[in-house]
Amino acid sequence: MTNDKSIDIFCQVIDNYGDAGVTYRLARILSTRGYTVTLFIDNFRVLKKLNPGIDDRCRCNNEMPSCPQKQEQLIANNLKIRFWMSDDAADKKDFYREFCYKPAGTVIEAFQCRLPDVIIRTFAATTIWINLDYLSAEEWVESCHELPSLQNNNISKFFFFPGFTNKTGGLNFEEIIYTKSKEEAISNVTRILHISQDLNKFFKVLIFTYENESLIHLIRAITNIKGKTMLFLPEGRSTEFLKNNSNFIKLMAESQNITAVSFKMLPQEQFNDVLKAMDLNVIRGEDSFAQANMTGVPFIWHIYRQDEGAHLIKLKAFTDLYTADCLPRLKETIEKAFTSLNDSEIKRDNEDSKQAKEALSIFCDFMIKYPEICALSAKWAEKLFNMGNLSTHLDSFIQKAQNNLKVNK
């Protein structure tokens, strides 16, 4: 038995740029490591935003395909995408009547996307079956990482956790986002977004979050401390929210220090340049969050909200790791800023309220300590880079699993 260098990755799109962004980036990276990769995904339209060359005239969002071959497309050498339906899709039975599938040597089931039995039944005893879970900084993921779980078909499914320590699978990033200089990224962004001003004269902030009233107070704090500010607003929920928010409209009208640049979603390589060119990234989603960690640029994470405050527990787990080597006052400043952006129970639409003033004070303190946070972010990115990325750890795990199969054959 020789090493099988083929991988199938299955993704069900729920949070557009999170699920699709993570799996598409991982597929691209693995395809450059000598693997032949097929990304099975149930929404081509989202991928088209990440790669304009993708033809989205296919079965997508319950639309019939214009022609069958559009359900599979070659994207690059060793990389193709293919349409599929998850186990909970309403019309999966009709779809799978004509669905032919032969599993790759390794099958990655991203984010517990529930593979249908018609796919699972094709697995062989030599199939390496991996459940790629969500990124988390919680301590328990270390004890679950790479653990096998015997399934009904007598094949083990291995749990694989991206993370921030050597006992996890690392972050899903391309090395160039760490190694590229900020100057080169600024030059690329100026060209890509057709910006005529000198970006070095502005404090540059990317805002790519969910709807959030606290953004107004954060922007106000940034301009109070840093002066001339350029906001980069990609299409999405936060940009729509800000454009229709009376407090933001008022702030833009009152301040001569704020310039806003709106733009459509960019391919991942170009979005990486935007992240790298910024002075502060305010981001959401697993994929954008992972890249922000690698830029060496300060960031604030707007985590996806969960019931009973579960997201705040995950946020605290991350800030504990991120600030582990900080002095207490800096640690407190960072934790308060992250928490303030994510405490969505607090209504801050009245700028004269006590809560609004408290939020503004927290963000001002964050910006006052900005030079210290820059140093922290640079060291953090270096640490994560030296750990190796998700594809490196997956490659090692797959080779180890294949060698174990040889021994036990």
N, C-alpha and C positions, 0 to 999 in steps of 0.2 A: 504494500500500500504506500503510495507516494502522497506527499502533502497536497491537499486539495486547496488551491488558491482562488476559490470562488466563494462569494458571499451574497446572500439575499438579505436585504433589510426591509422589514415591513413597518409601515407607519400609517396610523389613522390620524387625520388632521382634526384637531379639536381647537387648540390655540394656534392660529395660523403660523406665526413666525417662530413659535416655540417648537412645536412638533416637527413641522416641515423643515425649519431652519436647522435644527440639530441633525436630523437624519440626512438631509441633503449635504450638509457640510461633511458629515462623517463619511458618507458614500464617496464624495469627491476625494477626500484625503486617503481613504483606503485604496481607491483606484490608482493612486499614485505610488502606492507601496507594493505594487505587483499583484494585487487582487483584481479579479474580474467581478464587478459589483453590479447587482440589479437592485434598484430602489423601488419597492412596491408601495404605492401611495394612492390614496383614494381621492385626491384633489390636485389636478394638474394646474389649476388656475393660480393657486398659491405659489407653486414652484416657478411659474412664469414670471412672477414678480422678482424672484431671486435669480432667474436666468431667462432673459427675454427671448432667447432662442428656442425655448420650449414651445411646442404647438399644444395649446390647451383646447383644441376642438376635438374633445374626446368625451367619453362617458365621465361626467363630473357633475356632482350635485344633482343626481337623478336624471341627467340629460342623456339621450341616446348618442352613441358615437357617430360622427359623420362618416367614418369608415373604420373597419376593424383594426387596421394596422396602426391607427393613431393611438391605440391603447398601449403600444410599446414604442419607445423612441431611444435611439442611440444618442447620448449627450456628448460623450467624449471617448477617447480610447479607454477601454475596460469599464465604461460606465454607461448604463442605460436605465431608463425608468419604465415602469410597467404599472398599469392600473389594476386595482384589486378592490374587494369589498370585505369588510370585517365581519366577524361572526354575528354582530347585532344589526347589520344592515337589513333594511326591510325587504329588498328584492334580491337578496344574495342567491337564492335558489335559482332564479332565472339566469343570473349572471354566470354561475358556476356550471351550468349545463354545457357550456362551450369553453370552459376554462381548462387549459392543459398546463400542468406544472410538474417540473422535475426539480427537486431541491438542490441547492448548492451544497458544497461541503460544510459551510457554516450558515446557519439561519439565525438572524437577529430579529427578535420580536421587540420592537421599541415601545416602551411605556405601557406594557400589558395590553396590547391592542387586539387581543383575542383572535387568534388564527382559527379559521373554520376547519372542521374535521376533514374536509376534502383536501386541504393542504397538509395537515398533520399526518394523515394516513400515508402520505408519500415518503415520510422520513425513513431513513435507513438506520441501522444500528450504528453506522459510522457518522451520522449527522451530528455536528456540534450545534446544539440548540442553546441560544443565549437570550435571556430576557434583559434588555438594556433598560435600566430604571431611570427615574428622574434624578437630576443633580441635587445633592443635599450635603449639608455640612454637619448634620446630626451624627452623634457618636455611634449610634447603633448600626449605621451602614457599613462600618468597618468590619463588624462581626458577621455581616450577611454577604459581603462582597465575595464573589466566586463560589458561593455555596451551591451544591447541586440539589435538585428536587426531582425525584423520580416521578414521571408522569404515567398516565394510564397505558400508554403505548410502550412502556418499559424503557423509555429513553429519558435520560436526565436533562432537565432544563437548568442551566446555570444562571444565577443572578449576578448581574454586573452593574456596579454602581459608580458613575462618575463622581468625583469628589475633589477635595482639597488637601488630602494627606497621602502619604506613601502607601497607606493600607487600603486605598481605593483605586479606581480606574483613571484618575486624573481628569483634566478638563478637555473638552472637545475644541481644539483650536489649531490653526495653521501657524507654523513657526514664524512666518513673515510678519504677523501682527506684532510680535515681540521685537524682532530684529530690525524692522524698517524704522528709519529715522522719522521723527516728528516733522522735520523740515520737508522731507519727500512727501509725506502724507498731506501736509498743508498745500503743497504745490499741486498734488493730484486733485484734492477737493476743490481748489480754486478753479481748476480746469473742468472737472466733472460737472460742477454746479454753476458754471459760468458766472463766477463772482468777480466783480470789477475792483472791489476794495482790497486793501492790504490786510489780510487776516491777522497778521501779527500785531495790528493796532487794536484788536478786540480781545476781550475775554470770551472764549468760544464755548458754548454750552449746547450739547445735544439733549433734547427732551423727547424720549420715546417711552412713554409709560401708559398706564391705564388712566381713565378719568380721575382727576385729583385736584381738589380745591387748594391743597397745600402748595401746589406748583406756583401759585401767585405769590405766596410769601417767600418761597425760595428764590424766585426771579427778582423780587424786590430786594432781598438780602444780597444777592450777587451784585446787583447794580449799585447798591449802597456802599459796598466794600470795594468792588473792582472797577466801577465806572463803566466805560464803554463796553457794551456786551452785545455779542451776536448770538441769537438763538437759532439753532438748526432744528427744524420741525419736519420730520418725515411724515408721509401720509400715515394715518392711523388714529387710534382712539384719543390719544392725548392732544394731537393737533386739532382734531375736530372739536374737542372739548374747549380748548383755549380760544379758538376762533369764535366760538359762540358764548364765551364767558364774559359777562359785563365787567367784572373786575379786571380781567386781562385786557379787554378793550380800553378801559379807562387808564390802566397802567401804561399801555402803549401810547395813548394820546398825551399823557402827562409827561412822560419821560423822553428826553432827547438822547438818552444813552443806550437805547435798545434798538437793535436792528434784527428783524426776523427773516430767515430764509426758509421757505417751504419747498419741499421737493418730494417727488414720487419715490416709492421704495426702490432701492438700488440693488444690483447684484451683490452677492456677499463680499466679493473682493473689494468693491468700491465702498461698501458700507464699512468694511474694516478700516479703510482710509479715513472715513469720517470719524470713527471712534478714536483713531490714533491722533488725528489732528486737533481734537478738542482739548480744552483745559478742564472740563468737567463733563462727565457722562451721567445723565439721569435716565436709567434704563429699566426695562422690564424684559420678561421672557428668558428662558434658559439659554438660548443661543447668544443673544445680545449680551446677557449678563456674563457669560463665560468669556466672550471676547473682551469685554470691558475690563475684566480682571487682568488680562494679559497685556493691555496697552501700557501699563505703568502710569496711567493718568487717573487722578481721583474720580470716584464715581459714587453714586447713591442708587441703591437698588429698590425699585418698586415691585415687590413680590406679589404674585397672584393671591388674592384674598381667599381664605378658606373659612369654613364654619368654625365657630367656637374659638376663634383666634389662633387656629393651628399654624397659620402663616407667620404669626409673630414669634412662635417657638422656633420655626425654621430660620427666621431672620436673626434671632438672638444667637442661634448656633453658629451662623456665619460670622456675625460681628465679633463673637468671642474668638474665633480663629483668626480673623483678619486683624484684630487689635491685640493679639496675645502678647506682643512684645512692646506695647505702647505704655507710656506713663499714664497713670490713672486719669488725669484731667483730659488728655487727648482721647483716651478710650471712651470716656463719658461723653465728650463732644460728638464723636462719630456715632455712637450708639443712639444718642438723642436725635441726631439728624435723620438717621435711617428710620427710627421708630416714628418720628413726627411725620415723615412722608407717608408712612404705611398705616398710621392709626386712622382709618377711614371712618371710625365712629364719631370723630370730632368734626363738628360742622364749623367751618371757618369762613363762611361767605360774608360775614360782617367784619370788615377790617378793623373796626374799632373795639371789637370784643376782646376780652381777656385772653381767650384761647388763641385768637389770631395774633395778638401781640407776643404771646409766648412762643408761638411757632416762628415768628419773624426773628425773635431773639435767638432761638436755637440755631436757625440757619445762618444768622449773622456770626455767631460764635464759630460755626463750621468754616465760614469763609475767612474769618480772622486767623484761624489756625491752618489755613490752606497750605502754606509752605511746608508745615510739618506733615500734612496729609500727603503732599506730593512725594516726600521722602519715603513715607510708609508704603505708598502705592507702588513705587519703583522697586522696593525691596520685596514686596509681596509678589509682583509679577516675575521677578528673577527666581524666587523660590519655586513658583508654580512651573516656570519654564524648565528648570533643572529637574523637576519630577518627571517630565515627559508627558506627552499628551495622551488622550483617550485612544487614539489609533495605535500608538506604540504599545500600550498596555493590552489592548485587544489582540494585537498581532502576537505578542508573547503568550497570551493565554491560549489562543487558538493553536499555536504550535505545540504548547505543552499538552493540550487536550488530545491533539492528534498523535503525539508520541505515546501518550498513555493508552490510546486505542491500539497502537502497534504492539505494545508490550502485552496487553490483555487479549490480543487476537488469538 
